Amino acid sequence: MEYSLLQLNDYSAPFVCFALTNTEIGCFFVVELTYRNILIMLRIKFLSIAFLSLLMTLTSCSTATQEEEVAIYEKVSISTIEEEVLDLVNEYRVSQGLEVVIFGDVAYDFAASHNEYMIEQGVISHDNFISRSTDLTVKADADFVSENVGKDFTTARGVVNAWINSATHKKVMEGDFTYTAISVKEDANGVLYFTELFYK
């Protein structure tokens, strides 16, 4: 750290100032500005800076730990079948020369919420897609959003194959997307509902 000593040539100066940072200036009053006083002031300041550095390091470690804890709790835990759908979609995309899509936690709640809505209605639909995509666009800072839905499939491969064999669903799977989130929910009768959101 560099110190800028002011009024160093004026030995009768009542105080000396030195810059700590661009925004912080520390001033100490001295009766007589001598070489010994300057060394004492610098030693005191050095010890203070060392103590503050140690404190900042400890605080920084604590903050990082808190941030890691928040990230852990915010991270979505997806089920095995959801993970299988994601893997199969990416497997298909790679087979078509496309980039894999990354699971985006931010979209998962939107997909899960839509599954709950479809379960309540008892049918699959794209109801409220405009609202869902607008909210996701804002929350994820996305440029565009698309979705595939499904129902009555008992395996990940079954629903992904159905999407591949449907021109409109296939087009969504092959879209220029970076992120995805898949939610699979089971109704009271054991029927599975699927919503996969794609976005970039």
Solvent accessible surface area in square Angstrom, and as a share of the most:
residue,aa,sasa,rsa
1,M,138,0.61
2,E,159,0.71
3,Y,69,0.26
4,S,61,0.40
5,L,49,0.24
6,L,92,0.46
7,Q,91,0.40
8,L,77,0.38
9,N,138,0.71
10,D,70,0.36
11,Y,157,0.60
12,S,96,0.62
13,A,1,0.01
14,P,86,0.54
15,F,67,0.28
16,V,1,0.00
17,C,14,0.08
18,F,1,0.00
19,A,34,0.26
20,L,20,0.10
21,T,70,0.41
22,N,162,0.83
23,T,133,0.78
24,E,84,0.38
25,I,112,0.57
26,G,14,0.13
27,C,67,0.40
28,F,68,0.28
29,F,170,0.71
30,V,25,0.14
31,V,156,0.90
32,E,105,0.47
33,L,4,0.02
34,T,47,0.27
35,Y,164,0.62
36,R,168,0.61
37,N,34,0.18
38,I,21,0.11
39,L,79,0.39
40,I,62,0.31
41,M,13,0.06
42,L,48,0.24
43,R,159,0.58
44,I,89,0.45
45,K,29,0.12
46,F,131,0.54
47,L,109,0.54
48,S,42,0.27
49,I,37,0.19
50,A,47,0.37
51,F,126,0.53
52,L,92,0.46
53,S,55,0.35
54,L,105,0.52
55,L,87,0.43
56,M,132,0.59
57,T,75,0.44
58,L,103,0.51
59,T,76,0.44
60,S,66,0.42
61,C,77,0.46
62,S,60,0.39
63,T,56,0.33
64,A,44,0.34
65,T,68,0.40
66,Q,110,0.49
67,E,108,0.48
68,E,108,0.49
69,E,86,0.38
70,V,81,0.46
71,A,56,0.44
72,I,119,0.60
73,Y,182,0.69
74,E,121,0.54
75,K,140,0.59
76,V,38,0.22
77,S,106,0.68
78,I,43,0.22
79,S,52,0.34
80,T,99,0.58
81,I,35,0.18
82,E,4,0.02
83,E,88,0.40
84,E,78,0.35
85,V,0,0.00
86,L,19,0.09
87,D,82,0.42
88,L,21,0.11
89,V,0,0.00
90,N,23,0.12
91,E,105,0.47
92,Y,23,0.09
93,R,5,0.02
94,V,87,0.50
95,S,80,0.51
96,Q,91,0.41
97,G,70,0.67
98,L,59,0.29
99,E,141,0.63
100,V,73,0.42
101,V,2,0.01
102,I,97,0.49
103,F,43,0.18
104,G,7,0.07
105,D,54,0.28
106,V,46,0.26
107,A,0,0.00
108,Y,31,0.12
109,D,92,0.48
110,F,37,0.16
111,A,0,0.00
112,A,11,0.09
113,S,64,0.41
114,H,4,0.02
115,N,0,0.00
116,E,86,0.39
117,Y,61,0.23
118,M,0,0.00
119,I,47,0.24
120,E,137,0.61
121,Q,99,0.44
122,G,34,0.33
123,V,87,0.50
124,I,72,0.37
125,S,23,0.15
126,H,85,0.38
127,D,63,0.33
128,N,89,0.46
129,F,51,0.21
130,I,137,0.69
131,S,62,0.40
132,R,20,0.07
133,S,16,0.10
134,T,74,0.43
135,D,73,0.38
136,L,0,0.00
137,T,45,0.26
138,V,118,0.68
139,K,129,0.54
140,A,29,0.23
141,D,131,0.68
142,A,9,0.07
143,D,115,0.60
144,F,89,0.37
145,V,20,0.11
146,S,25,0.16
147,E,10,0.05
148,N,1,0.00
149,V,8,0.05
150,G,2,0.02
151,K,50,0.21
152,D,94,0.49
153,F,65,0.27
154,T,117,0.68
155,T,72,0.42
156,A,3,0.02
157,R,130,0.48
158,G,25,0.24
159,V,0,0.00
160,V,4,0.02
161,N,63,0.32
162,A,35,0.27
163,W,6,0.02
164,I,44,0.22
165,N,128,0.66
166,S,33,0.21
167,A,86,0.67
168,T,101,0.59
169,H,46,0.21
170,K,73,0.31
171,K,152,0.64
172,V,27,0.15
173,M,0,0.00
174,E,55,0.25
175,G,17,0.16
176,D,96,0.50
177,F,18,0.08
178,T,46,0.27
179,Y,84,0.32
180,T,0,0.00
181,A,0,0.00
182,I,0,0.00
183,S,0,0.00
184,V,18,0.10
185,K,62,0.26
186,E,112,0.50
187,D,26,0.14
188,A,110,0.85
189,N,131,0.67
190,G,38,0.36
191,V,42,0.24
192,L,30,0.15
193,Y,4,0.01
194,F,0,0.00
195,T,0,0.00
196,E,0,0.00
197,L,0,0.00
198,F,0,0.00
199,Y,7,0.03
200,K,81,0.34
